[in-house]
């Protein structure tokens, strides 16, 4: 497992009974998590001091219940990176803290390469955590997400982190269509990362299911890797989608072209009261 254990402004305080108790800066939130299937006694006294809790609805979705008056958004940091977080619909806060393990890894790969003018492609880039990590490490990052609001949020995080405007390129578009166009243009990238959804709809209303689309997506993206790429990273939060599946796909699509090594494992968050919380799988390809 790969623990995201480099945080100071985020902490998973406790987890039990389908919920996780988290500290985001100075704010305490309770959010549901389907991986928390154990029903042990609550060990942290901060359960009773939460500022807000997200309640799921039987009809889908849910809503926040606030016990304290919170600002619309606030700032947390991970090393030199700065992010706005805020409670949003569907229990989210605008950041997946377990991804810090990948941010650190990619930044190390970029810095250790000793190369300049590196280009990174971040697909399904959300609010830009990985984008900022790679840009902070010296790469020029193309950030792609079909949701205009998420791209705007990522831009605000870039400004908050005080990275140069020229360090990132922002694209609001379907990820696969963008990559197909980059192939026709002859563009290439030294690193690619993606965090595709489990389920969604494409630009023409077509249904997207990760298990049906992931192989084709990775195979297409491998075609825009530069002749000497540094890394290729895939995340999956789909329940039942094992890390070994990611390894198999990456080996067939990337290793077959470039050699190198694949290391796929579960991501996890350490729980302050003991144990870890699994947070999906991640597959990493890198040069040996």
Secondary structure by P-SEA (a helix, b strand, c coil): ccccccccccccccccccbbbbbcccbbbbbbbccccccccccccccccccbbbbbbccccbbbbbccccccbbbbbcccbbbbbbbbccccccccccaaaaaaaaaaaaaaccccbbbbbbccccccaaaaaaaaaccccbbbbccaaaaaaaaaaaaaaccccccbbbbbccaaaaaaaaaaabbbbcbbbbbccccccccccccccccccaaaaaaaaaaaccccccbbbbbbccccccaaaaaaaaaacccccbbbbbbbbbbbbbbccbbbbbcbbbbbbbcc
